[in-house]
Amino acid sequence: MGTFHYPNGKKVTSIVKKQSSSSIKKDISYSNRGMSLEDDINQSNEYYLLTNQAIIHKKPTPVQIVNVEYPKRSAAVIREAYFKLASTTDYNGVYKGRYIDFEAKETKNKTSFPLKNFHEHQLLHMQHILDHGGISFVILRFSQTDESYLFDSSHLITFWKEQKEGRKSIPKGEIEEKGHSITIGYQPRLNYLQVVDSVYF
């Protein structure tokens, strides 16, 4: 068990458990059931890389380790660590010569997407990407209905600014109108680059 500290001071305790061979087999057998949005994107990115379509990776979060124990000579256990910086967005890479940078979020809400799921520093980062001619968007998933949408960052920034007027969320209707539905399949699991082609190229 180890403790990680976010930049805002909050502690997160992580527990690592060993999986039995039977549980691993079960994970493989049910690999396409109830996958999270992150799982779907990671699987899709692996497919894009293997087929030489794009190079897109999940961004690593810089961690400063402050307490390590060595119960065995061959093993080290991290007891306490700090996330050095607040994260910007989840993924970045290159596709058809263009820089791509995006965030992935999901909600259990059926009719709207809460703006509280985003943070000001993330929106500022997205605006910088847009200012420099990069492709910036968010992939939004309504987990109850398993619907995913590509939503350009410019639209998200507009809704974010409307929080000052009391807005708390983005209505699903607005996401359907301004966003683009992403097909869920087998290979790739979430073919978001197909949508990127139609929107940005």
C-alpha positions as CSV (number, residue, x, y, z in Angstrom):
1,M,0.0,0.0,0.0
2,G,1.3,3.5,-0.9
3,T,0.2,7.1,-0.6
4,F,0.3,9.6,-3.4
5,H,-0.3,13.3,-3.0
6,Y,-2.0,15.4,-5.7
7,P,-0.8,19.1,-6.2
8,N,-3.9,20.2,-4.2
9,G,-2.6,18.3,-1.2
10,K,-5.1,15.4,-1.3
11,K,-3.9,12.0,-0.5
12,V,-4.6,8.9,-2.7
13,T,-3.8,5.5,-1.3
14,S,-3.2,2.8,-3.8
15,I,-3.3,-1.0,-3.1
16,V,-1.6,-3.4,-5.5
17,K,-3.0,-6.9,-5.5
18,K,-1.6,-10.0,-7.2
19,Q,-3.9,-11.7,-9.7
20,S,-4.4,-15.4,-9.8
21,S,-4.1,-17.1,-13.1
22,S,-7.9,-17.8,-13.0
23,S,-8.7,-14.1,-12.5
24,I,-6.4,-13.2,-15.4
25,K,-8.1,-15.7,-17.7
26,K,-11.5,-14.2,-16.6
27,D,-10.2,-10.7,-17.5
28,I,-9.3,-11.9,-21.0
29,S,-12.6,-13.7,-21.5
30,Y,-14.6,-10.6,-20.5
31,S,-12.2,-8.0,-22.0
32,N,-14.9,-6.3,-24.1
33,R,-17.5,-6.1,-21.4
34,G,-17.9,-3.0,-19.3
35,M,-14.6,-1.5,-20.5
36,S,-13.9,2.1,-19.3
37,L,-13.4,4.9,-21.7
38,E,-9.7,4.9,-20.9
39,D,-9.4,1.2,-21.7
40,D,-11.2,1.7,-25.0
41,I,-8.9,4.6,-26.0
42,N,-5.7,2.8,-24.9
43,Q,-6.7,-0.3,-26.9
44,S,-7.5,1.9,-30.0
45,N,-4.2,3.7,-29.7
46,E,-2.4,0.4,-29.7
47,Y,-4.2,-0.6,-32.8
48,Y,-3.4,2.8,-34.5
49,L,0.3,2.3,-33.6
50,L,0.5,-1.3,-34.8
51,T,-1.2,-0.4,-38.1
52,N,1.1,2.7,-38.5
53,Q,-1.8,5.1,-38.6
54,A,-0.9,7.4,-35.8
55,I,1.4,7.8,-32.7
56,I,-0.8,8.7,-29.8
57,H,0.0,8.0,-26.1
58,K,-1.4,8.6,-22.7
59,K,0.6,11.2,-21.0
60,P,2.7,10.1,-18.0
61,T,2.2,12.1,-14.8
62,P,5.5,13.3,-13.2
63,V,5.8,11.7,-9.7
64,Q,8.3,12.6,-7.0
65,I,9.0,9.7,-4.7
66,V,9.7,10.7,-1.1
67,N,9.5,7.4,0.8
68,V,10.7,4.0,-0.4
69,E,11.2,0.8,1.6
70,Y,13.2,-2.2,0.6
71,P,11.6,-5.3,2.3
72,K,13.7,-7.5,0.0
73,R,16.9,-6.8,-1.9
74,S,15.2,-7.5,-5.1
75,A,12.1,-5.4,-4.4
76,A,11.3,-1.8,-3.6
77,V,8.0,-0.6,-2.2
78,I,6.9,3.1,-2.7
79,R,5.3,4.2,0.6
80,E,4.8,7.9,-0.3
81,A,5.0,10.0,-3.4
82,Y,3.7,13.3,-4.8
83,F,2.3,14.2,-8.2
84,K,4.6,17.1,-9.1
85,L,2.2,19.0,-11.4
86,A,-1.5,19.2,-12.0
87,S,-2.3,17.1,-15.1
88,T,-3.3,18.9,-18.3
89,T,-4.9,16.5,-20.7
90,D,-4.8,12.7,-21.0
91,Y,-3.5,12.0,-24.5
92,N,-1.3,13.6,-27.2
93,G,0.5,12.5,-30.3
94,V,0.8,13.0,-34.1
95,Y,-1.6,12.1,-36.8
96,K,-1.1,12.9,-40.5
97,G,1.5,15.5,-39.6
98,R,-0.7,17.3,-37.1
99,Y,-0.3,17.5,-33.4
100,I,-3.3,16.0,-31.5
101,D,-4.0,16.7,-27.8
102,F,-7.2,15.6,-26.0
103,E,-8.9,14.8,-22.8
104,A,-11.3,11.8,-22.0
105,K,-14.2,12.0,-19.6
106,E,-17.2,10.0,-18.8
107,T,-20.4,10.5,-16.8
108,K,-23.3,8.5,-15.4
109,N,-25.6,11.4,-16.2
110,K,-28.1,10.6,-19.0
111,T,-29.1,14.1,-20.0
112,S,-26.0,16.4,-19.5
113,F,-22.3,16.4,-18.9
114,P,-21.1,18.2,-15.7
115,L,-18.6,21.0,-16.2
116,K,-17.1,20.2,-12.8
117,N,-15.4,17.2,-14.5
118,F,-13.0,19.7,-16.0
119,H,-10.5,22.1,-14.5
120,E,-9.4,25.6,-15.4
121,H,-5.8,24.7,-16.1
122,Q,-7.0,22.0,-18.6
123,L,-9.1,24.6,-20.5
124,L,-6.2,27.0,-20.6
125,H,-4.0,24.2,-22.0
126,M,-6.6,23.4,-24.7
127,Q,-6.8,27.1,-25.7
128,H,-3.0,27.2,-26.1
129,I,-3.1,24.1,-28.4
130,L,-5.8,25.8,-30.5
131,D,-3.8,29.0,-30.6
132,H,-0.8,27.2,-32.1
133,G,-2.8,25.4,-34.7
134,G,-3.0,22.0,-33.0
135,I,-6.0,19.7,-32.9
136,S,-7.7,19.8,-29.5
137,F,-10.8,18.0,-28.4
138,V,-12.5,16.0,-25.6
139,I,-14.0,12.5,-25.9
140,L,-17.1,12.5,-23.8
141,R,-18.9,9.2,-22.8
142,F,-22.3,8.8,-21.4
143,S,-21.6,5.5,-19.6
144,Q,-25.2,4.6,-18.9
145,T,-26.0,4.4,-22.7
146,D,-22.5,3.7,-23.8
147,E,-22.5,6.7,-26.2
148,S,-19.2,8.5,-27.0
149,Y,-18.7,11.8,-28.7
150,L,-15.8,13.9,-30.0
151,F,-16.4,17.4,-28.9
152,D,-14.1,20.2,-30.1
153,S,-12.3,22.1,-27.4
154,S,-13.5,25.4,-28.7
155,H,-17.1,24.4,-27.9
156,L,-16.1,23.2,-24.4
157,I,-14.3,26.5,-23.7
158,T,-17.4,28.4,-24.7
159,F,-19.6,26.4,-22.3
160,W,-16.9,26.7,-19.6
161,K,-17.0,30.5,-19.7
162,E,-20.8,30.4,-19.3
163,Q,-20.3,29.0,-15.8
164,K,-20.1,32.7,-14.7
165,E,-23.8,33.0,-15.7
166,G,-24.7,29.9,-13.7
167,R,-24.2,27.1,-16.2
168,K,-23.4,23.8,-14.4
169,S,-23.4,21.3,-17.3
170,I,-23.5,20.8,-21.1
171,P,-26.9,19.5,-22.2
172,K,-26.7,16.2,-24.1
173,G,-28.6,17.8,-27.0
174,E,-25.8,20.4,-27.4
175,I,-23.2,17.6,-27.4
176,E,-25.2,15.7,-30.1
177,E,-25.6,18.9,-32.2
178,K,-22.0,20.3,-31.9
179,G,-20.2,17.0,-31.3
180,H,-19.7,13.9,-33.4
181,S,-20.7,10.4,-32.4
182,I,-17.8,7.8,-32.3
183,T,-18.5,4.3,-33.4
184,I,-17.7,1.5,-31.0
185,G,-16.4,-1.6,-32.7
186,Y,-13.8,-4.4,-32.4
187,Q,-10.6,-3.1,-34.1
188,P,-10.2,-0.4,-33.2
189,R,-12.5,-0.5,-30.2
190,L,-13.2,3.3,-30.4
191,N,-12.5,4.6,-33.9
192,Y,-12.1,8.3,-33.0
193,L,-9.6,8.9,-35.8
194,Q,-12.4,8.3,-38.3
195,V,-14.2,11.3,-36.8
196,V,-10.9,13.3,-36.6
197,D,-10.6,12.8,-40.4
198,S,-14.1,14.1,-41.1
199,V,-13.8,17.1,-38.8
200,Y,-10.2,18.3,-39.1
201,F,-9.0,17.1,-42.5
